[in-house]
Amino acid sequence: DVLCQIRSISTTANIVTEAVADQNQQRFMDAGANVVIRPMRAYPELAVRAMVHPGTERVIEDLLSSNGDSLYREDITFTSKTWIEVVTAALTIGCGTPIGYVAEGKIHMQPEHNEACSGDGLILISKQSTIDRTARLRSQLS
């Protein structure tokens, strides 16, 4: 209801909604949301993760804070590249570590190393200081 009311005033603001149930994500997008997120339930998982795979909880904490590495989406178009080619190019240039790519609005996480990929964006783990190198990556993958 709130989403419909916001859209009825013809706002140009980005609308971020929270969908508790996964089946509502597409419905919210269709109703005009720009971004749909799920509630964060990471903290109980952090305790389990720390016990089962020690050290991984620190990576998750780092990604969720603004103190270290962050996740970035870069609009980089590439066609028929294997995932290892994409990852190698990004690491060689030093602009972060790709963990997924965007193709036709869908996020593809960590494909097989030899999978042929085409996309219009990359999701990277990177430090803010390395983001300026993405122009070189864009050029190399095109």
C-alpha positions in Angstrom: 0.0 0.0 0.0 2.8 2.5 0.9 4.6 1.6 -2.3 1.5 2.4 -4.4 1.0 5.7 -2.5 4.6 6.8 -3.1 4.4 6.0 -6.8 1.1 7.8 -7.1 2.8 11.1 -6.3 5.1 10.6 -9.3 8.3 10.9 -7.2 11.7 10.6 -9.0 13.3 9.4 -5.7 14.8 5.9 -5.6 12.4 3.6 -3.6 14.0 0.9 -1.5 11.6 -1.7 -0.1 12.0 -4.6 2.3 10.5 -7.9 1.4 10.3 -10.5 4.2 9.0 -13.1 1.8 11.1 -13.9 -1.3 7.9 -14.3 -3.4 7.2 -10.5 -2.9 10.4 -9.3 -4.4 9.2 -9.3 -8.0 5.8 -7.9 -7.0 7.5 -4.9 -5.3 9.7 -4.3 -8.4 6.6 -4.5 -10.6 4.9 -2.0 -8.3 7.7 0.5 -8.8 10.4 -0.2 -6.3 13.9 0.5 -7.5 15.5 -1.9 -5.0 14.1 -4.7 -2.9 16.1 -6.0 0.0 15.5 -8.8 2.5 15.8 -8.2 6.2 19.3 -8.9 7.5 19.5 -12.0 9.6 23.3 -12.3 9.4 24.2 -12.1 13.0 22.9 -15.5 14.1 24.7 -17.0 11.0 27.9 -15.2 12.1 28.1 -17.3 15.2 27.5 -20.5 13.3 29.9 -19.5 10.6 32.6 -18.7 13.2 32.3 -22.2 14.7 32.2 -24.1 11.4 34.6 -22.0 9.3 36.7 -19.9 11.6 37.8 -16.6 10.0 34.9 -16.3 7.6 32.9 -14.3 10.1 35.6 -11.6 9.9 35.1 -11.3 6.2 31.3 -10.9 6.6 31.8 -8.3 9.4 34.2 -6.4 7.2 31.8 -6.4 4.2 29.0 -5.2 6.4 31.0 -2.3 8.0 32.5 0.7 6.3 36.0 0.0 7.7 37.6 -2.1 5.1 36.6 -3.7 1.8 33.2 -3.0 0.3 31.0 -4.4 -2.4 30.7 -2.4 -5.5 28.7 -2.7 -8.7 30.5 -1.4 -11.8 28.7 -1.1 -15.1 31.1 -3.0 -17.3 29.9 -4.7 -20.5 31.5 -7.9 -21.6 30.6 -10.7 -24.0 31.6 -14.4 -24.1 34.4 -14.2 -21.5 35.1 -17.2 -19.3 34.7 -16.3 -15.6 38.4 -16.9 -15.0 39.2 -14.4 -17.8 37.0 -11.8 -16.0 38.5 -12.5 -12.6 42.1 -12.6 -13.8 41.7 -9.3 -15.6 40.2 -7.6 -12.5 42.9 -9.0 -10.3 45.7 -8.2 -12.7 44.6 -4.6 -13.0 44.1 -4.4 -9.2 40.5 -3.1 -9.1 39.1 -5.8 -6.8 37.9 -9.3 -6.8 34.8 -10.1 -8.9 32.3 -12.3 -7.0 29.4 -12.1 -9.5 28.1 -10.4 -12.6 24.9 -8.8 -13.8 23.2 -9.9 -17.0 19.8 -8.6 -18.0 19.1 -7.4 -14.4 19.9 -10.7 -12.8 22.8 -11.3 -10.5 25.0 -14.4 -11.2 27.1 -15.3 -8.2 30.5 -17.1 -8.5 30.0 -19.0 -11.7 32.2 -22.0 -12.6 35.7 -20.9 -13.7 35.3 -22.0 -17.3 31.7 -20.8 -17.8 31.2 -18.4 -20.6 29.7 -15.1 -19.3 28.2 -12.1 -20.9 27.0 -9.2 -18.8 26.5 -5.5 -18.3 28.0 -5.2 -14.8 30.3 -6.8 -12.2 30.0 -7.1 -8.4 33.4 -6.6 -6.9 34.9 -6.7 -3.5 37.3 -3.8 -3.4 38.9 -1.1 -1.4 37.7 2.4 -2.3 41.2 3.3 -3.5 41.1 0.8 -6.3 37.8 1.8 -7.9 39.5 4.3 -10.2 41.1 1.4 -12.0 37.8 0.1 -13.4 38.1 2.1 -16.6 41.1 -0.1 -17.5 39.0 -3.2 -16.7 36.1 -1.9 -18.8 38.5 -1.3 -21.7 40.2 -4.8 -21.4 36.9 -6.7 -21.2 35.2 -4.9 -24.1 
